[in-house]
Amino acid sequence: MPLPAADLARLLRNRPELAAVPSAEALERLLAAPELAVPALLALDADCHLVSQALQILGGEASRAALAELLHDPGDRLGETIETLAAWGLVTLNGSTVSSPHRQGLWANPFGLGRPLRELTAEDLKSLVKGLGGRPKGRKSELLAQATEIVRGGRAVRARAAALPREAAALLESMAGGQPVFQHSVWYGSGDADHPVTRLAEAGFVVRDGWEYEMPMEVALALRGEGWKPELTGQPDVPSVEVTGHSDGLASALAAVDQVEALIELTGTQPIAELKAGGVGARELKRLAKALGVPEQAVVLWLDLAFGTDLIASEAGERLAGTTLADEWLGLDPASRWQALVESWLAMPQAATFRVTGCCDEHMTPQAPPYQFECGAGEIRRAALHVLRTLPPGRGSTPEGLLPAVDWRTRAAKEFAPAATGFVAAALREGELLGMVHEGALTELGRDHLDGAGVAGRFPKPTTTVTLQNDLTAIVSGVPAPQLTAFLNGCADLESRDRASVWRFSNKSVRRALDAGTTADSLLEELARVSAKAVPQPLRYLVTDVARRHGAVRVTSAAAVVTAEDPALITELCGTKALRKLALRAIAPTVALSALPPDETLQLLRQGGHAPVAVAPDGTIKAEPPRRHRLPVEPDPAWDATAILQGGEPGTPAEALSVASVTGEPIVIVWQRREHYMEDIELTRGTVSGYCHDCGTEHTFQRGRIKEAHLP
């Protein structure tokens, strides 16, 4: 049955990897795929794991009452846990019935139990009944009834266990407690009669299948005792303290936006060098930290976030440069820019300020930013924030205090135990830089974002006016609007940014605006338009004086040709030692030839203190807009729940491509009458890319021209 639009939107927020699916039918098939469901389930808390295992024990479908009977639920958490599983597409609800789309289940040994007696062979049941003191007889159904009767209540089983030798009893306790399968290799000619697992098999506690010995579910339950039930515990208590002071997180959030903006602007004029092995090295990090005026840890976070948001990208593996998406991001309001950074941070698999794999002691060496790598830091970060969300506002905790609750919320804490505490500490540290956390507690801004409440109202409205001072400074209180920032950056130099931003006008900055094609009159008009008061006289004098000298020297194409209206100026240029590289040679009172091209001639003349302009072939002054190095990047197409609900016809090439991109399955694409068996395909707005096994190379096809594609 198709999901309602609201439920579908919730599902795609929780599992964005399914957003590329083009139809409701394809989505239903993918929700039933265990290889996609297991990672989603492991991202949820321990109570979700218990309910999922209980549903598998009950055959994949059960009533809420049956689940409640199987589980111990002192905190009345069953209903909330079922709703969580449904929101992640791991169960479906039909009245009081809870169903799993994975009838075989997702757990190899739910609750640490082996197969039930009904799944054993007749021979296994016969040996079990005999070992437990019974007299096996009849067919499988009769043997099953005998075995069930022997283990019912558990007293006979526990009494027989008490008579086992010490080593066999220890192995029995381990297998009954959660390790139901034991592997024991027996080679030809070797004896194993005295091995503990052999004693258990003889006593009827386990059955043998080759080298594996398995304890049946009913035997383990008999050994655990009549009162044993899996318990829904809820999140462990978190020790917390009242945070000192008050922080809504806004100041840190605005600073984060400003610093990422400054990093992008820096890459536009001077790309960030990468190491040959990949990533940004220590020397480059120190340079960036000095240029941005922030600690190196903050630089690493901004690099990781900018890279994860596609604001910067690698160019030929040699340097990091800004992208075309950076210009779009810079045009957004501060709240939208901040939210884009936070979403990138939440989705990031690694910890920016603790960049280790952390799976074992041998993998604790930091890796260079900004490339992503898989580890448990992302799961642990999200779990830590959810734990903080459960604390009362204004109360915080430490990494050590949060760890038990984080461990309950994600298995990653156990899988990456050597780095788990460090990952929690990194989440708090990075959250503080972003304005999400303050002294181990969620800020008002952070809580609103995690709750899904709008945060735009917490950000000040962008300021569209500037106060121009007699000392040639421009002051903008609050957050300057993107258009105002772009204008001031074009004609002044940013000196500081805090609660108020300060720009300073100079000969160089005004000349930069004139070089970009602005005239003195238009510049003064724009200043008057954005100024809260009249343009100060010193600033007017500066603009008119720079404009008067602007273009006194002109550079045109040849190799280049330098012209000036004043013959004395040409004489001066030809005799200036600082301009010797130009090898200027006067060919007329107002004309000189340069040995270097126009761009280099302009640069050296400006370094010498002159204000030359470039001249187009038609004799007009050529505008020089600021040069920003940008790499072209296409944004990921946004998903649309309505489009998925309406969907395309099952079996179409578009559906097959989308399914393969989500599952990673191979796909056959027919292109120009030839089949291409491809794997690891990626979909962009207009192309399909992946590795072709038939050709032994990477291929990129235009999506609109693929007429046939199917899963093999």
Stockholm file with secondary structure:
# STOCKHOLM 1.0

chainA/1-712         MPLPAADLARLLRNRPELAAVPSAEALERLLAAPELAVPALLALDADCHLVSQALQILGGEASRAALAELLHDPGDRLGETIETLAAWGLVTLNGSTVSSPHRQGLWANPFGLGRPLRELTAEDLKSLVKGLGGRPKGRKSELLAQATEIVRGGRAVRARAAALPREAAALLESMAGGQPVFQHSVWYGSGDADHPVTRLAEAGFVVRDGWEYEMPMEVALALRGEGWKPELTGQPDVPSVEVTGHSDGLASALAAVDQVEALIELTGTQPIAELKAGGVGARELKRLAKALGVPEQAVVLWLDLAFGTDLIASEAGERLAGTTLADEWLGLDPASRWQALVESWLAMPQAATFRVTGCCDEHMTPQAPPYQFECGAGEIRRAALHVLRTLPPGRGSTPEGLLPAVDWRTRAAKEFAPAATGFVAAALREGELLGMVHEGALTELGRDHLDGAGVAGRFPKPTTTVTLQNDLTAIVSGVPAPQLTAFLNGCADLESRDRASVWRFSNKSVRRALDAGTTADSLLEELARVSAKAVPQPLRYLVTDVARRHGAVRVTSAAAVVTAEDPALITELCGTKALRKLALRAIAPTVALSALPPDETLQLLRQGGHAPVAVAPDGTIKAEPPRRHRLPVEPDPAWDATAILQGGEPGTPAEALSVASVTGEPIVIVWQRREHYMEDIELTRGTVSGYCHDCGTEHTFQRGRIKEAHLP
#=GR chainA/1-712 SS CCCCHHHHHHHHHHCGGGTTCCSHHHHHHHHTCHHHHHHHHHTSCHHHHHHHHHHHHTTSEEEHHHHHHHSBCTTCCHHHHHHHHHHTTSCEEETTEEECSCTTCSCSSGGGCCCCGGGSCHHHHHHHHHHTTCCCCSSHHHHHHHHHHHHTTSHHHHHHHHTSCHHHHHHHHHHHHTCCEEECCCCTTCCCTTSHHHHHHHTTSCEEETTEEECCHHHHHHHHCTTCCCBCCCSCCCCCEECSSCCCSHHHHHHHHHHHHHHHHHHHHSCEECCTTSSCCHHHHHHHHHHHTSCHHHHHHHHHHHHHTTSEEEETTTEEEEEHHHHHHHTSCHHHHHHHHHHHHHHCSSCTTSCCCCSSGGGCCCCCSSCCCCSSHHHHHHHHHHHHHHSCTTEECCHHHHHHHHHHHCTHHHHTHHHHHHHHHHHHHHHHHHTSEETTEECHHHHHHHHTCCCGGGSCCCBCCBEECTTSEEEEESCBCHHHHHHHHHHSEEEEESSEEEEECCHHHHHHHHHTTCCHHHHHHHHHHHBSSCCCHHHHHHHHHHHHHTTSEEEETTTTEEEESCHHHHHHHHHCGGGGGGCCEEEETTEEECSSCHHHHHHHHHHTTCCCEEECTTSSEECCCCCCCEECCCCCCCCCHHHHHHCCCTTCHHHHHHHHHHHCCCEEEEETTEEEEEEEEEECSSEEEEEETTTTEEEEEEGGGCCEEECC
#=GC SS_cons         CCCCHHHHHHHHHHCGGGTTCCSHHHHHHHHTCHHHHHHHHHTSCHHHHHHHHHHHHTTSEEEHHHHHHHSBCTTCCHHHHHHHHHHTTSCEEETTEEECSCTTCSCSSGGGCCCCGGGSCHHHHHHHHHHTTCCCCSSHHHHHHHHHHHHTTSHHHHHHHHTSCHHHHHHHHHHHHTCCEEECCCCTTCCCTTSHHHHHHHTTSCEEETTEEECCHHHHHHHHCTTCCCBCCCSCCCCCEECSSCCCSHHHHHHHHHHHHHHHHHHHHSCEECCTTSSCCHHHHHHHHHHHTSCHHHHHHHHHHHHHTTSEEEETTTEEEEEHHHHHHHTSCHHHHHHHHHHHHHHCSSCTTSCCCCSSGGGCCCCCSSCCCCSSHHHHHHHHHHHHHHSCTTEECCHHHHHHHHHHHCTHHHHTHHHHHHHHHHHHHHHHHHTSEETTEECHHHHHHHHTCCCGGGSCCCBCCBEECTTSEEEEESCBCHHHHHHHHHHSEEEEESSEEEEECCHHHHHHHHHTTCCHHHHHHHHHHHBSSCCCHHHHHHHHHHHHHTTSEEEETTTTEEEESCHHHHHHHHHCGGGGGGCCEEEETTEEECSSCHHHHHHHHHHTTCCCEEECTTSSEECCCCCCCEECCCCCCCCCHHHHHHCCCTTCHHHHHHHHHHHCCCEEEEETTEEEEEEEEEECSSEEEEEETTTTEEEEEEGGGCCEEECC
//
